[in-house]
Amino acid sequence: MDESAIGRARQRLEQATQGRVEPSNVDAALERARTQIEALAELAANLETTLPGRVEDAVREGVRAETHPVARHLAEVRGLAGQTIRRLEHLEGDLLAERHSRVDDLALLVDLITSGWKGVDQRLARLERKLEQPGGDGGGAVVYRMEERNLS
């Protein structure tokens, strides 16, 4: 065999033995891993019991924070709707009063026109009587009524 090959083989064996881990180091690493796994299991169990409550509280608080402004806006819209309804009722009352007032004005106007035409009719009747009287101021003129006139 070649001396250089044996040297290389020995060198590799030395490197392999240097990279070996001592059994005490392995045991210590395993013990640390066990304690960390136990701590992790304890933390997981703790989270398992407390996390649902915390999530529930967080969701409740988030919903409360989001719905509070919505509720305030809804109350504001209700108030505005109530105010609008009151104003519409007031306008409706004003409109009804105005309508009654216009009807009263129309009735008064009809009464005035009727009484005016009655006065005109009375004056015409007096004039016709005066004109029909012989020797009166009318000079005995003949008055023909429109109703009596024959339109043939």
N, CA, C and O atoms as a DFTB+ gen file, in Angstrom:
608 C
 N C O
     1  1       0.802      -1.169       0.000
     2  2       0.000       0.000       0.000
     3  2       0.846       1.234       0.000
     4  3       2.015       1.249       0.385
     5  1       0.221       2.212      -0.431
     6  2       0.905       3.481      -0.578
     7  2       0.817       4.248       0.739
     8  3      -0.252       4.306       1.347
     9  1       1.884       4.814       1.168
    10  2       1.950       5.561       2.431
    11  2       1.059       6.787       2.380
    12  3       0.470       7.153       3.397
    13  1       0.947       7.404       1.284
    14  2       0.119       8.604       1.192
    15  2      -1.355       8.254       1.338
    16  3      -2.122       9.040       1.894
    17  1      -1.770       7.074       0.843
    18  2      -3.167       6.651       0.982
    19  2      -3.470       6.358       2.431
    20  3      -4.548       6.690       2.924
    21  1      -2.522       5.734       3.123
    22  2      -2.722       5.441       4.543
    23  2      -2.766       6.751       5.325
    24  3      -3.549       6.876       6.267
    25  1      -1.969       7.698       4.965
    26  2      -1.964       9.015       5.632
    27  2      -3.293       9.734       5.442
    28  3      -3.834      10.353       6.358
    29  1      -3.787       9.629       4.238
    30  2      -5.083      10.278       3.981
    31  2      -6.186       9.616       4.783
    32  3      -7.063      10.295       5.317
    33  1      -6.149       8.295       4.872
    34  2      -7.165       7.565       5.620
    35  2      -7.091       7.944       7.090
    36  3      -8.124       8.140       7.729
    37  1      -5.874       8.050       7.639
    38  2      -5.720       8.433       9.050
    39  2      -6.208       9.869       9.274
    40  3      -6.833      10.186      10.286
    41  1      -5.912      10.683       8.338
    42  2      -6.346      12.079       8.455
    43  2      -7.886      12.153       8.479
    44  3      -8.466      12.930       9.238
    45  1      -8.516      11.355       7.660
    46  2      -9.987      11.334       7.634
    47  2     -10.535      10.780       8.943
    48  3     -11.533      11.284       9.458
    49  1      -9.910       9.774       9.474
    50  2     -10.358       9.214      10.749
    51  2     -10.223      10.256      11.863
    52  3     -11.098      10.368      12.722
    53  1      -9.130      11.012      11.846
    54  2      -8.943      12.061      12.849
    55  2     -10.018      13.128      12.730
    56  3     -10.550      13.610      13.730
    57  1     -10.326      13.487      11.498
    58  2     -11.368      14.501      11.286
    59  2     -12.723      13.970      11.767
    60  3     -13.517      14.706      12.353
    61  1     -12.975      12.682      11.509
    62  2     -14.244      12.086      11.932
    63  2     -14.334      12.042      13.444
    64  3     -15.405      12.277      14.002
    65  1     -13.236      11.747      14.117
    66  2     -13.252      11.684      15.572
    67  2     -13.342      13.088      16.180
    68  3     -13.899      13.253      17.265
    69  1     -12.818      14.067      15.515
    70  2     -12.910      15.446      16.019
    71  2     -14.346      15.974      15.880
    72  3     -14.791      16.775      16.702
    73  1     -15.059      15.537      14.863
    74  2     -16.424      16.004      14.638
    75  2     -17.427      15.249      15.485
    76  3     -18.605      15.605      15.510
    77  1     -16.982      14.214      16.178
    78  2     -17.891      13.451      17.016
    79  2     -18.352      14.272      18.197
    80  3     -17.623      15.097      18.746
    81  1     -19.592      14.013      18.565
    82  2     -20.156      14.718      19.705
    83  2     -20.037      13.806      20.905
    84  3     -20.237      12.594      20.830
    85  1     -19.713      14.422      21.985
    86  2     -19.557      13.663      23.221
    87  2     -20.934      13.226      23.715
    88  3     -21.889      13.985      23.554
    89  1     -21.082      12.067      24.296
    90  2     -22.370      11.603      24.819
    91  2     -22.942      12.548      25.881
    92  3     -24.162      12.681      25.976
    93  1     -22.125      13.183      26.653
    94  2     -22.624      14.118      27.678
    95  2     -23.240      15.353      27.023
    96  3     -24.237      15.899      27.497
    97  1     -22.607      15.785      25.897
    98  2     -23.180      16.925      25.168
    99  2     -24.532      16.564      24.564
   100  3     -25.454      17.379      24.565
   101  1     -24.651      15.337      24.045
   102  2     -25.914      14.882      23.467
   103  2     -26.985      14.818      24.544
   104  3     -28.117      15.249      24.328
   105  1     -26.628      14.284      25.697
   106  2     -27.584      14.180      26.812
   107  2     -28.037      15.567      27.275
   108  3     -29.215      15.770      27.570
   109  1     -27.123      16.498      27.337
   110  2     -27.468      17.859      27.768
   111  2     -28.392      18.522      26.747
   112  3     -29.348      19.203      27.120
   113  1     -28.104      18.322      25.448
   114  2     -28.944      18.898      24.413
   115  2     -30.337      18.288      24.457
   116  3     -31.335      18.991      24.305
   117  1     -30.399      16.972      24.666
   118  2     -31.702      16.312      24.771
   119  2     -32.488      16.823      25.980
   120  3     -33.698      17.024      25.888
   121  1     -31.827      17.028      27.082
   122  2     -32.484      17.534      28.300
   123  2     -33.023      18.946      28.064
   124  3     -34.141      19.266      28.467
   125  1     -32.229      19.775      27.416
   126  2     -32.696      21.139      27.082
   127  2     -33.898      21.086      26.151
   128  3     -34.859      21.834      26.329
   129  1     -33.845      20.195      25.152
   130  2     -34.954      20.059      24.210
   131  2     -36.213      19.594      24.931
   132  3     -37.309      20.078      24.646
   133  1     -36.057      18.641      25.879
   134  2     -37.208      18.161      26.649
   135  2     -37.832      19.281      27.475
   136  3     -39.054      19.429      27.498
   137  1     -37.021      20.051      28.135
   138  2     -37.572      21.141      28.965
   139  2     -38.241      22.211      28.091
   140  3     -39.271      22.774      28.461
   141  1     -37.647      22.474      26.945
   142  2     -38.253      23.461      26.048
   143  2     -39.564      22.934      25.457
   144  3     -40.518      23.696      25.293
   145  1     -39.618      21.635      25.137
   146  2     -40.852      21.040      24.621
   147  2     -41.931      21.070      25.702
   148  3     -43.094      21.351      25.413
   149  1     -41.543      20.779      26.955
   150  2     -42.512      20.840      28.050
   151  2     -43.027      22.272      28.242
   152  3     -44.218      22.485      28.472
   153  1     -42.132      23.237      28.146
   154  2     -42.547      24.637      28.278
   155  2     -43.469      25.031      27.123
   156  3     -44.447      25.755      27.311
   157  1     -43.142      24.546      25.938
   158  2     -43.980      24.822      24.777
   159  2     -45.349      24.167      24.933
   160  3     -46.365      24.775      24.593
   161  1     -45.390      22.933      25.441
   162  2     -46.668      22.242      25.657
   163  2     -47.489      22.983      26.706
   164  3     -48.703      23.126      26.562
   165  1     -46.825      23.455      27.764
   166  2     -47.524      24.211      28.809
   167  2     -48.069      25.530      28.245
   168  3     -49.195      25.919      28.554
   169  1     -47.283      26.207      27.432
   170  2     -47.726      27.448      26.806
   171  2     -48.893      27.190      25.855
   172  3     -49.844      27.970      25.812
   173  1     -48.822      26.085      25.084
   174  2     -49.908      25.735      24.161
   175  2     -51.188      25.449      24.936
   176  3     -52.269      25.874      24.529
   177  1     -51.072      24.722      26.063
   178  2     -52.250      24.430      26.891
   179  2     -52.825      25.718      27.471
   180  3     -54.041      25.903      27.528
   181  1     -51.937      26.597      27.896
   182  2     -52.381      27.887      28.445
   183  2     -53.103      28.698      27.369
   184  3     -54.167      29.263      27.623
   185  1     -52.529      28.754      26.178
   186  2     -53.171      29.476      25.071
   187  2     -54.499      28.836      24.696
   188  3     -55.463      29.523      24.361
   189  1     -54.533      27.496      24.759
   190  2     -55.762      26.790      24.420
   191  2     -56.899      27.159      25.363
   192  3     -58.057      27.204      24.950
   193  1     -56.586      27.417      26.596
   194  2     -57.641      27.781      27.551
   195  2     -57.969      29.272      27.507
   196  3     -59.131      29.645      27.671
   197  1     -56.995      30.113      27.295
   198  2     -57.254      31.561      27.348
   199  2     -57.550      32.193      25.998
   200  3     -58.204      33.234      25.939
   201  1     -57.086      31.590      24.918
   202  2     -57.223      32.211      23.603
   203  2     -58.683      32.386      23.176
   204  3     -59.027      33.464      22.690
   205  1     -59.564      31.382      23.329
   206  2     -60.955      31.609      22.904
   207  2     -61.613      32.797      23.625
   208  3     -62.335      33.576      23.003
   209  1     -61.366      32.933      24.917
   210  2     -61.926      34.062      25.668
   211  2     -61.360      35.387      25.190
   212  3     -62.088      36.369      25.049
   213  1     -60.075      35.407      24.943
   214  2     -59.450      36.641      24.470
   215  2     -59.937      37.015      23.079
   216  3     -60.176      38.188      22.791
   217  1     -60.083      36.004      22.209
   218  2     -60.591      36.263      20.865
   219  2     -62.031      36.763      20.946
   220  3     -62.413      37.698      20.242
   221  1     -62.831      36.127      21.817
   222  2     -64.222      36.555      21.994
   223  2     -64.288      38.002      22.473
   224  3     -65.081      38.795      21.965
   225  1     -63.456      38.339      23.448
   226  2     -63.429      39.720      23.951
   227  2     -62.993      40.693      22.859
   228  3     -63.558      41.778      22.724
   229  1     -61.987      40.298      22.083
   230  2     -61.500      41.178      21.017
   231  2     -62.568      41.376      19.947
   232  3     -62.756      42.487      19.451
   233  1     -63.266      40.302      19.593
   234  2     -64.335      40.418      18.585
   235  2     -65.464      41.284      19.116
   236  3     -65.978      42.150      18.408
   237  1     -65.852      41.045      20.379
   238  2     -66.927      41.834      20.979
   239  2     -66.556      43.317      21.004
   240  3     -67.375      44.172      20.666
   241  1     -65.347      43.612      21.399
   242  2     -64.901      45.011      21.458
   243  2     -64.841      45.623      20.062
   244  3     -65.202      46.784      19.872
   245  1     -64.383      44.834      19.081
   246  2     -64.333      45.336      17.709
   247  2     -65.719      45.614      17.156
   248  3     -65.944      46.638      16.511
   249  1     -66.644      44.704      17.405
   250  2     -68.021      44.910      16.937
   251  2     -68.628      46.114      17.635
   252  3     -69.304      46.927      17.004
   253  1     -68.389      46.233      18.938
   254  2     -68.908      47.379      19.694
   255  2     -68.339      48.685      19.147
   256  3     -69.059      49.672      19.001
   257  1     -67.061      48.680      18.852
   258  2     -66.426      49.899      18.330
   259  2     -66.968      50.264      16.953
   260  3     -67.066      51.444      16.617
   261  1     -67.319      49.260      16.156
   262  2     -67.825      49.537      14.810
   263  2     -69.319      49.857      14.806
   264  3     -69.776      50.658      13.991
   265  1     -70.077      49.244      15.701
   266  2     -71.526      49.469      15.703
   267  2     -71.925      50.729      16.446
   268  3     -73.001      51.272      16.194
   269  1     -71.103      51.203      17.341
   270  2     -71.452      52.429      18.086
   271  2     -71.657      53.617      17.147
   272  3     -72.672      54.301      17.276
   273  1     -70.747      53.899      16.209
   274  2     -71.008      54.999      15.265
   275  2     -72.221      54.734      14.383
   276  3     -72.962      55.661      14.055
   277  1     -72.431      53.480      13.995
   278  2     -73.586      53.156      13.164
   279  2     -74.871      53.422      13.941
   280  3     -75.829      53.967      13.393
   281  1     -74.893      53.041      15.205
   282  2     -76.077      53.290      16.035
   283  2     -76.309      54.785      16.186
   284  3     -77.450      55.245      16.157
   285  1     -75.241      55.537      16.345
   286  2     -75.369      56.992      16.462
   287  2     -75.928      57.585      15.164
   288  3     -76.789      58.465      15.202
   289  1     -75.439      57.104      14.022
   290  2     -75.947      57.584      12.735
   291  2     -77.412      57.204      12.557
   292  3     -78.206      57.994      12.048
   293  1     -77.764      56.002      12.975
   294  2     -79.145      55.551      12.861
   295  2     -80.065      56.415      13.725
   296  3     -81.162      56.772      13.296
   297  1     -79.627      56.749      14.928
   298  2     -80.420      57.625      15.790
   299  2     -80.561      59.010      15.165
   300  3     -81.620      59.632      15.256
   301  1     -79.509      59.484      14.541
   302  2     -79.564      60.785      13.873
   303  2     -80.543      60.756      12.706
   304  3     -81.297      61.708      12.501
   305  1     -80.533      59.669      11.942
   306  2     -81.458      59.537      10.812
   307  2     -82.896      59.471      11.323
   308  3     -83.795      60.068      10.731
   309  1     -83.117      58.740      12.429
   310  2     -84.454      58.694      13.024
   311  2     -84.910      60.081      13.432
   312  3     -86.050      60.463      13.168
   313  1     -84.033      60.840      14.072
   314  2     -84.382      62.200      14.478
   315  2     -84.724      63.076      13.293
   316  3     -85.692      63.835      13.331
   317  1     -83.929      62.970      12.240
   318  2     -84.198      63.761      11.039
   319  2     -85.503      63.334      10.374
   320  3     -86.249      64.173       9.870
   321  1     -85.777      62.039      10.370
   322  2     -87.030      61.552       9.790
   323  2     -88.215      62.073      10.600
   324  3     -89.222      62.489      10.025
   325  1     -88.104      62.053      11.928
   326  2     -89.173      62.594      12.770
   327  2     -89.381      64.076      12.526
   328  3     -90.515      64.551      12.458
   329  1     -88.290      64.798      12.394
   330  2     -88.378      66.237      12.124
   331  2     -89.023      66.484      10.754
   332  3     -89.838      67.395      10.606
   333  1     -88.664      65.684       9.768
   334  2     -89.253      65.816       8.434
   335  2     -90.754      65.538       8.482
   336  3     -91.538      66.243       7.846
   337  1     -91.153      64.520       9.231
   338  2     -92.576      64.192       9.356
   339  2     -93.323      65.341      10.016
   340  3     -94.407      65.712       9.567
   341  1     -92.758      65.909      11.077
   342  2     -93.411      67.046      11.742
   343  2     -93.548      68.230      10.790
   344  3     -94.585      68.892      10.759
   345  1     -92.505      68.491      10.019
   346  2     -92.579      69.610       9.068
   347  2     -93.625      69.345       7.988
   348  3     -94.363      70.252       7.602
   349  1     -93.690      68.117       7.505
   350  2     -94.700      67.783       6.495
   351  2     -96.113      67.914       7.059
   352  3     -97.015      68.394       6.371
   353  1     -96.308      67.492       8.304
   354  2     -97.621      67.648       8.929
   355  2     -97.965      69.123       9.073
   356  3     -99.110      69.519       8.856
   357  1     -96.989      69.930       9.435
   358  2     -97.217      71.370       9.553
   359  2     -97.573      71.963       8.192
   360  3     -98.494      72.774       8.089
   361  1     -96.846      71.561       7.149
   362  2     -97.151      72.038       5.803
   363  2     -98.540      71.593       5.362
   364  3     -99.267      72.348       4.717
   365  1     -98.900      70.369       5.712
   366  2    -100.219      69.864       5.350
   367  2    -101.308      70.687       6.040
   368  3    -102.319      71.024       5.424
   369  1    -101.099      71.011       7.321
   370  2    -102.058      71.857       8.036
   371  2    -102.150      73.242       7.419
   372  3    -103.243      73.784       7.259
   373  1    -100.999      73.819       7.072
   374  2    -101.002      75.138       6.420
   375  2    -101.722      75.093       5.081
   376  3    -102.487      75.999       4.749
   377  1    -101.476      74.040       4.317
   378  2    -102.118      73.890       3.015
   379  2    -103.627      73.745       3.163
   380  3    -104.384      74.326       2.385
   381  1    -104.069      72.979       4.149
   382  2    -105.495      72.808       4.382
   383  2    -106.139      74.125       4.802
   384  3    -107.226      74.462       4.333
   385  1    -105.469      74.876       5.691
   386  2    -105.991      76.180       6.110
   387  2    -106.045      77.133       4.921
   388  3    -107.003      77.891       4.776
   389  1    -105.031      77.098       4.076
   390  2    -105.007      77.959       2.890
   391  2    -106.140      77.586       1.938
   392  3    -106.785      78.462       1.363
   393  1    -106.379      76.302       1.775
   394  2    -107.462      75.846       0.901
   395  2    -108.816      76.325       1.426
   396  3    -109.647      76.813       0.660
   397  1    -109.036      76.183       2.744
   398  2    -110.296      76.653       3.340
   399  2    -110.439      78.163       3.172
   400  3    -111.531      78.673       2.923
   401  1    -109.335      78.856       3.311
   402  2    -109.357      80.309       3.137
   403  2    -109.730      80.673       1.707
   404  3    -110.515      81.595       1.486
   405  1    -109.168      79.951       0.727
   406  2    -109.496      80.227      -0.667
   407  2    -110.966      79.925      -0.969
   408  3    -111.613      80.654      -1.720
   409  1    -111.484      78.853      -0.383
   410  2    -112.899      78.515      -0.574
   411  2    -113.772      79.614       0.024
   412  3    -114.772      80.011      -0.573
   413  1    -113.392      80.107       1.211
   414  2    -114.138      81.215       1.827
   415  2    -114.068      82.462       0.953
   416  3    -115.068      83.160       0.784
   417  1    -112.884      82.744       0.396
   418  2    -112.739      83.890      -0.499
   419  2    -113.623      83.728      -1.733
   420  3    -114.254      84.688      -2.175
   421  1    -113.671      82.535      -2.280
   422  2    -114.502      82.275      -3.446
   423  2    -115.981      82.447      -3.106
   424  3    -116.730      83.013      -3.902
   425  1    -116.411      81.971      -1.948
   426  2    -117.810      82.133      -1.531
   427  2    -118.150      83.614      -1.387
   428  3    -119.225      84.049      -1.799
   429  1    -117.228      84.392      -0.798
   430  2    -117.450      85.831      -0.661
   431  2    -117.542      86.506      -2.028
   432  3    -118.394      87.369      -2.241
   433  1    -116.677      86.117      -2.942
   434  2    -116.696      86.677      -4.287
   435  2    -118.015      86.355      -5.004
   436  3    -118.592      87.219      -5.665
   437  1    -118.480      85.124      -4.873
   438  2    -119.755      84.740      -5.478
   439  2    -120.889      85.562      -4.875
   440  3    -121.777      86.014      -5.598
   441  1    -120.868      85.761      -3.550
   442  2    -121.897      86.582      -2.892
   443  2    -121.850      88.018      -3.404
   444  3    -122.887      88.627      -3.665
   445  1    -120.626      88.557      -3.546
   446  2    -120.504      89.935      -4.043
   447  2    -121.023      90.059      -5.475
   448  3    -121.744      91.005      -5.793
   449  1    -120.664      89.118      -6.331
   450  2    -121.121      89.159      -7.723
   451  2    -122.636      89.008      -7.776
   452  3    -123.304      89.709      -8.536
   453  1    -123.184      88.092      -6.968
   454  2    -124.628      87.871      -6.948
   455  2    -125.362      89.120      -6.480
   456  3    -126.353      89.529      -7.084
   457  1    -124.870      89.721      -5.404
   458  2    -125.547      90.938      -4.904
   459  2    -125.388      92.080      -5.899
   460  3    -126.302      92.892      -6.041
   461  1    -124.258      92.166      -6.589
   462  2    -124.067      93.195      -7.610
   463  2    -125.057      93.034      -8.743
   464  3    -125.668      94.008      -9.181
   465  1    -125.221      91.797      -9.226
   466  2    -126.177      91.559     -10.309
   467  2    -127.614      91.779      -9.841
   468  3    -128.452      92.216     -10.629
   469  1    -127.915      91.488      -8.577
   470  2    -129.262      91.769      -8.050
   471  2    -129.522      93.262      -8.050
   472  3    -130.609      93.718      -8.405
   473  1    -128.504      94.021      -7.643
   474  2    -128.642      95.487      -7.672
   475  2    -128.854      95.997      -9.081
   476  3    -129.687      96.878      -9.296
   477  1    -128.117      95.464     -10.052
   478  2    -128.273      95.868     -11.445
   479  2    -129.674      95.506     -11.924
   480  3    -130.316      96.294     -12.619
   481  1    -130.154      94.314     -11.556
   482  2    -131.480      93.863     -11.961
   483  2    -132.570      94.762     -11.364
   484  3    -133.548      95.085     -12.038
   485  1    -132.399      95.165     -10.092
   486  2    -133.372      96.058      -9.447
   487  2    -133.388      97.424     -10.135
   488  3    -134.458      97.989     -10.359
   489  1    -132.238      97.946     -10.464
   490  2    -132.165      99.252     -11.133
   491  2    -132.814      99.193     -12.505
   492  3    -133.546     100.105     -12.890
   493  1    -132.546      98.121     -13.242
   494  2    -133.165      97.963     -14.546
   495  2    -134.690      97.855     -14.417
   496  3    -135.425      98.411     -15.233
   497  1    -135.153      97.154     -13.412
   498  2    -136.598      97.012     -13.207
   499  2    -137.213      98.377     -12.911
   500  3    -138.283      98.683     -13.437
   501  1    -136.569      99.211     -12.084
   502  2    -137.073     100.562     -11.779
   503  2    -137.109     101.403     -13.056
   504  3    -138.076     102.120     -13.313
   505  1    -136.048     101.306     -13.843
   506  2    -136.014     102.063     -15.091
   507  2    -137.131     101.617     -16.030
   508  3    -137.779     102.450     -16.663
   509  1    -137.353     100.333     -16.120
   510  2    -138.424      99.822     -16.985
   511  2    -139.790     100.302     -16.511
   512  3    -140.633     100.673     -17.327
   513  1    -140.013     100.299     -15.207
   514  2    -141.294     100.785     -14.679
   515  2    -141.498     102.259     -14.991
   516  3    -142.594     102.670     -15.372
   517  1    -140.455     103.050     -14.833
   518  2    -140.562     104.480     -15.125
   519  2    -140.834     104.715     -16.606
   520  3    -141.607     105.596     -16.981
   521  1    -140.196     103.923     -17.423
   522  2    -140.385     104.095     -18.858
   523  2    -141.770     103.638     -19.304
   524  3    -142.290     104.168     -20.286
   525  1    -142.368     102.704     -18.641
   526  2    -143.681     102.198     -19.008
   527  2    -144.809     103.108     -18.521
   528  3    -145.911     103.030     -19.064
   529  1    -144.594     103.940     -17.554
   530  2    -145.632     104.816     -17.013
   531  2    -145.924     105.934     -18.008
   532  3    -145.003     106.621     -18.451
   533  1    -147.212     106.130     -18.371
   534  2    -147.528     107.243     -19.253
   535  2    -147.437     108.554     -18.486
   536  3    -147.898     108.665     -17.350
   537  1    -146.865     109.490     -19.101
   538  2    -146.730     110.803     -18.504
   539  2    -145.592     110.874     -17.508
   540  3    -145.411     111.893     -16.841
   541  1    -144.845     109.831     -17.403
   542  2    -143.698     109.866     -16.480
   543  2    -142.505     110.447     -17.185
   544  3    -142.627     110.958     -18.298
   545  1    -141.419     110.383     -16.591
   546  2    -140.194     110.936     -17.179
   547  2    -139.779     110.181     -18.441
   548  3    -139.002     110.686     -19.252
   549  1    -140.291     109.005     -18.590
   550  2    -139.902     108.186     -19.720
   551  2    -140.613     108.575     -20.992
   552  3    -140.218     108.129     -22.069
   553  1    -141.640     109.384     -20.912
   554  2    -142.335     109.850     -22.089
   555  2    -143.196     108.776     -22.732
   556  3    -143.519     108.877     -23.916
   557  1    -143.568     107.767     -21.992
   558  2    -144.446     106.736     -22.494
   559  2    -143.788     105.845     -23.530
   560  3    -144.461     105.352     -24.436
   561  1    -142.530     105.635     -23.418
   562  2    -141.830     104.771     -24.372
   563  2    -142.209     103.324     -24.114
   564  3    -142.514     102.925     -22.990
   565  1    -142.179     102.566     -25.174
   566  2    -142.503     101.152     -25.073
   567  2    -141.202     100.384     -24.844
   568  3    -140.207     100.575     -25.542
   569  1    -141.249      99.516     -23.849
   570  2    -140.075      98.708     -23.521
   571  2    -140.401      97.263     -23.859
   572  3    -141.384      96.693     -23.386
   573  1    -139.553      96.699     -24.684
   574  2    -139.735      95.289     -25.047
   575  2    -138.724      94.459     -24.259
   576  3    -137.525      94.735     -24.274
   577  1    -139.212      93.482     -23.600
   578  2    -138.330      92.595     -22.840
   579  2    -137.712      91.575     -23.795
   580  3    -138.340      91.154     -24.767
   581  1    -136.509      91.198     -23.510
   582  2    -135.804      90.237     -24.360
   583  2    -136.487      88.874     -24.312
   584  3    -136.492      88.147     -25.305
   585  1    -137.061      88.525     -23.166
   586  2    -137.699      87.220     -23.035
   587  2    -138.967      87.161     -23.863
   588  3    -139.337      86.104     -24.374
   589  1    -139.639      88.309     -23.994
   590  2    -140.921      88.353     -24.667
   591  2    -140.768      88.534     -26.175
   592  3    -141.738      88.317     -26.901
   593  1    -139.657      88.900     -26.653
   594  2    -139.416      89.180     -28.056
   595  2    -139.517      87.899     -28.872
   596  3    -138.957      86.874     -28.484
   597  1    -140.199      87.944     -29.958
   598  2    -140.397      86.793     -30.825
   599  2    -139.296      86.827     -31.902
   600  3    -139.209      87.773     -32.684
   601  1    -138.497      85.824     -31.925
   602  2    -137.366      85.791     -32.871
   603  2    -137.678      84.913     -34.067
   604  3    -136.919      83.985     -34.344
   605  1    -138.737      85.158     -34.771
   606  2    -139.047      84.338     -35.929
   607  2    -138.479      84.853     -37.196
   608  3    -138.671      84.247     -38.250
